[in-house]
Amino acid sequence: MRAPVDIFAALGERLQHFGTSAEDRAIIASAIADNPWFTEADIHRAIDAICVDMLQRDKLATWLAQYHPIAEPRDVAVIMAGNIPLVGFFDLLCVVASGHRCHIKPSSKDRCLMNHVVTLLRDIESDIPIYDYSTDSTYDMAIATGGDDANRYFREHFAGAHTLLRGSRHSVAILDGTESREEMEGLAHDITAYSGLGCRSISMIFTPSGWQERLHAMPAANSKLANNIRTQRAMLTMQQRPFVDCDGYLALRGNDFPTSLATVTIREYTSLDEAKEWIADNKERIQCITSHCNIAAAVPLGNAQRPTLWDYADGVDTMMFLREH
């Protein structure tokens, strides 16, 4: 088999112009039919992020150089989520690049796009060790993403395997009031991209007073999100709870992450240390932090939805997990 760097760099080259052919447009239409929360813009956004941030040859080579080869290939089950387009791709990349055999179960909500990528990979390298997952098979390791109920099932089903299970997490932005217009526009994209369904979607903003004047409006991504916003707008109005209407989301003061998809919590602080302390106390609930302040592990505003090869979900190094078991 060709080297993983060669295989995935070739995939990046093939995906660069995705959407320009009739076949690609049919795939996009099928993906949206399978999951009406997907939009064409979000599909292009996800593929562009993968091509630029994960499939560049130099980045792949630098990333893989950090890890020693495995001693023996294992069978790894990868149970994928489907909340955003190709959200399970990075796990597939890690398993194959580490030298293991990857058995994937795409989500029914993202099967079309994932199957297309797997078809491209098999065309690039016919011997690539990617197989369909089977509930009747036994696996040495498993990587799975889901809610609390799903994770309870995964723990039972994969009781004899080494598992990396991920639950729901949230992402936050920390502002200090000196952000540029471009940064605030970037934050709006961090909130509204993928209809706010991703674990890296910003759903809480720490800010000094005066936040109402700083927020940037964005249109709702699709009709399903617009319906959620209308419902929440009506409920908040009936409850006489103050909020700021930003078209694609509603912002209101609170102390915890919102329970509604259409809302973002605003937490005002008097000292930046307050925000840092809250982050430290709730780190197990947080996926991503975006800010231009001096905050550990923060990414620039506007970059929350573009994880790199080094941005492991839940802070667990997936490549190390695959090498240690």
N, C-alpha and C positions, 0 to 999 in steps of 0.2 A: 504494500500500500504506500502511496505517496505520503510525504511528510504532512502533518496537520497544517502547518503554516501554508504550504502550497495549496492544499485543498480549500481551506477557508478564505485565503486571499483570492483564489479563483472564484469562489462563491460571491465575494464582494464585488468583483468585476462584473459578474453576470447580473447582480441585483442593482447595479448603479442606474440602469435605465429602465427599471421595473415600472410598468404602467404605460409604456409607449406603444406596445403591440396590442393587437386585438385579443390575443390569448391572455395577456396580462389583465386587460380591462375586464375580460370575462371572469377571471379569478377574483378580481376586486368585487365585482358584482355578486359573485357567489358568496364571498366572505361576509359581505354586508347582509345578504339574505339570511345567512346562518346566524348572524349576530347583529341585529339592528342598532345596537349601541356603537358599532364601528362606523366610522365615516371614511370617505376616500382620503381626506386630508390626514386623518390619524394613521391610516395604513401607510401612506407615503412618509409620514413623520417617523413611524417606527422603523421602516426599512432604511430610511436615510440615516437614522441614528445608529443602526446596526452596521451599515456599510462604513460610515465615517469613524465611529468610536470603537468598533470591535473587529472589523475585517480588513483593516489596513495591514499590509505585510509587515511593516516595521513595528507596529504596535503588537501584532501577534507574536513576532519573534522575541521582542523584549519581555512580554508577559510570560511566555512559555519558558524562557531561559531561567526564570526564578525557581522552577520546579524540576526535581530529579525524575527520571523515568521510573515507571512502576515496575515491580518485579514480576508480576503475573496479571494478565488481563482477567477482569471479573465481569459478571453480568450485572448491569445496573439498570433498574427500572426508573424511568423518569415520568412522573404523573404531572401533567402540565395544567396550569390554570388557563382561563380564556377571557380574562377581564379586559386585556388590551391586546392589540395585534402582536403576534409572535413573542409573547411574554415568556414562553418556555424555551426560546432559542438558546439563551446563554447556558442553560443547564445542559442542553444537547451538545453545545460547543465544548463545554468543560469535560464531559464524559468522553467524547471522541478524542479530544486533544490530549487527555490524560492517558489514553491507550486502552481504555476499557471498551466493552461491548454495550452499546446503548439501546435499550428497549423502551420505546416511547409510547405514551398514551396521550395524544393531543386531546385537548378539551373539545367537546362537540361545538363549542362556540368559536373555536379558532382552528378547526381541522383543515379547512381549505388552504389557508396560507401556509400552515406548517407542512402539509403534504407537498405543496409546491416546492418549498425549500428542500425538503428531503429528496424529492425527485431531482432537483438540480445537483445536490450533493452526490447522488448515486450516478448521475451522468458524468460528473467530474471524476469520480473515483468509484468504479464498480464494486470494489472490495471494501468500501467503507462499512464499518460494523454498526449499522443502524438497523434495528429490527422492530417489528410491531410487538407491543406489550401484550401478554396473555395472563389472565387471572389464574390460569391453571399451572403456570410455570413458577419455579422457585428462583429467587434472585439473591445475589450476595449483598447488594446494596440497593437502597431506594432513596430517591429525592422526590418529594411531593409537596405540593402547595395547596392549602385549603383552609377552611374555617375550623372551628373547634370540633364540630361533629365529624368532619372529614378526617381530621388528624387522629381522632379516637379510632376511627375505622382503619387508618393507615398503620397505627401502632399495633393493632391486632392482626391485620392481614400480613404485615411484614415483621412479625414478631421474631423470626429467626434471622433477619437481615440487619445490617447496620443502616440506620436511617438518618436522613436530614429532612426534617419536617418543618414547614414554614406556615405560620398563621397570619392573621391580619395585622398590619402595621400602618402607621400614619406618618405624614411628613409635615415639617414646619418651616416657616420663614421667620427670620429675625431682622427687623428693620431698625435703623437709628434715626430716620428722618432726613438723611442727606442723600438718599438714593436718587439717581438720575431718572428722567422720563423713560429712557430705554430700559433701565433696570426694572422699573415698575411695570412696563409692558411685558418684560420677561417674566415677572412674577405672575401676571395675569395668565400667561400661557402655562406656567407651572400649575396653576389652579385648574384651568379649564381643559387642557389637553386630555384626550381620551375620556372626555365627559367627567373628569374627576374620579374615575374608577380605579386608577392605579395606586399601588401602595406608595409611590413616589409623588402622587398628586398632593399639592400643598392644601391642607385643610385647617391649619391654625397659623395665625400671624401674630408675632410679638412685635409691639410697636410702642413708641412714646405717644403721648396724647396728640390729637389732631389727625388720626388715621383716616377719617372720612374724606379729607381733601386729597389724600395721596393715592387712593385705590384707582386702578385703571379698569375701565369697563371692557368686557369682551362679549361678543354674541354667543348664545347657546350653540353648542356643537351640533345638536340634532333635535328633532321633534320630541324624542323621548325625554331628553334632559329639559327641554323647554316646558314640557308638561309637569315635571317635578318642580321646576322653579315656580310655575304658576300656582301649584298646590301649596308650596311652602310660603309663597308671598301672601296668599289668602289667609293661611293659618296664622302667620305672624301678625297680619293686620287685625284679624279678629281678636287675637290675644293682646293686642296693643303693645307688642314688643317692638322697640325701635330697631331698624335695620337699614343698611345701605344697599340699594338695588344696583348691581353692577352688570345687569343684563344676563350674563352667563353664569352668575352665582349671586348669592345674597350673603352679606357680611353682617355679623352681629356679635356683640360682646358676649363672652362666656369664659368659663374656667377649664373646659375640657374639650376634647375633640368632638365635632358635631356628629349627630346620629343620622342626619339627612344628607343625601348626596348633593343637594343643591346649595348647601350653606357652608360658610367658612367662619370659624371662630376667631374673634379678635381679642387678644389679651394685651391690655395696656400695662406698661411697667414704668416705674420711676427710676430704676437703675438697671443697666444691662446685666448686672450680676444676678438680678432676679430671674431673668430669662435663662441664663446659664445654669442656675441652680435647678430650675424646673426641668430643663433638658436632662441634667444629670440624674435627677430623681426618676425620670420617666424614660430612660434610654432604652429599656426593653420594649417600649411601645413605638419607638421611632425608627423609621426607615431612612429618611433623608432630611438634612438640614440645608437650607439655602439662605445665603446672606453675604453681604460684603464686609460685615464686621469681623473682628478677630475671634472667630468661633471655630473650635476644633472640628475638623472633618467637614466643614461647610463647603458647599459648591456655590458658584456664582448664581445670582438670580437669573432665571431663564434657563438654567441647565439641570433642573431637578429631573426632567424626563429624559436625560441623555446619560445613563450610566455607562461608565467605561469598563474595560476588562478588569479593572482593579476594584470596582464597586460591587462587592458581594452582598447579596440579599441577607438581611438580618445581621450583617457584620460577620458572617461565618464564611471563611475562605473555602469555597467549594472544591477547589483544586487540592487543597491540603486534606480535606475530608476524603476525597477519592484516592489519595495516596497513602493515607494512614490506615485504611481498613482493607 
